[in-house]
């Protein structure tokens, strides 16, 4: 009889509590983009962590939120909610000493799922008074969680404990993926995300939610990738903001994104970027489908 454990663990929480940073730390490389802006994650991304005792397939989900009424907001919430019912265990990430209505909404979704949940109290490195952590932990109903673990994704504190406890709650099973695989996403997908990451960081105050990225060309030519990317925005004014004076802003953003791609892929990258306007794409179901936000 096998003693190997393998299964799926959803990483859930409101926007901007550090879910993607935690995922990247656990799999040992960057597979989910990050920024200080909420709702950076827009797709469910698998992060595969293979240990001697088994394999954890983490599912990084968009933050469950109550912000905005656009079609994109609804799709992000639906994606996150759906994942709760398709996994073996839930890793609920919250920020130490903070509790909001959105945290409460996530907890309600977890209760409805009926799945075992582990509470990961993140960003403990930001606490000014460490003794406040005990009071914060005691404020939770122990019946809601099989484990409660303080963690700092940024500082990598207690990452190994999270992994071990998640693994302990997975079923006995052979591994689902090869040992050297760390995600289910293609390099094409990663290229789009790495460019969107830089755009989200650079234009955090202006247009983070009104833009998305589509890869129109992804070719391997003479030991390098040639990538053609389209940045979709909703208005001409947003296009001008991204381009910047004499194209300087776009050129710098593309340069940083290209370097991120080269680091991720281990290859030289030739990156061509265009900006196009698709009016109200984030509220249009057909546009959301064509841009990969809806299941086929």
C-alpha angles and dihedrals in degrees: 000000000000121000091191116116124207134164150112127294121188117215105211138169142115118298120291101015093121103265095141093044089052091050093050091051094050096050092042099236142057113277100139122056120234139199138153089255118098119244094029089139110072103163136051104253125193117223113189120208116185117196133174090259096047147296133295118202104200117200112206108204135192112266113270104237147163096220124120132352101235122125090251091058091052092048092051092051092046091050092052095044093048092054092059091068096047101056138076098228136010125225106204111200120202133166116254113257092006129102124168140174088262090055088052090051091053091049090052090053091050091051091051091052093059090213123136111263134204117203113221110193101203134194095036086151088072095058113113092195112040092194089067088071092071092052090048093051092047090056091071127086105248089211090070095061139046089203138012115202130178111220144169110209091186095052093035092236113164094354090133091051091052090052094048095048094046090050091051090061096050122098124258105267145129117267117277098210137038114274094247097049115102103174143013093225123104126235087249090059091046091052091056092047095048091053091046089050092059092045091051092050096045098043098033093134099040115040116346095138098039096063137070136168131236124188109220097174132027114169136161108225125171096337094314136087121246108204128186114196132185121205109208119206133171103232140032090239090060090051090056092049093054094047093049128186109341089344093292097131094050092045092054093045091050091048093055091044091050091052090050090052092050090051091048097045100034089229139098113264132208105201125194116187131192130178121219134177121234106174114234093347091159091061098041116092094203091051092047089052094049091049092053102254096118128060113251 
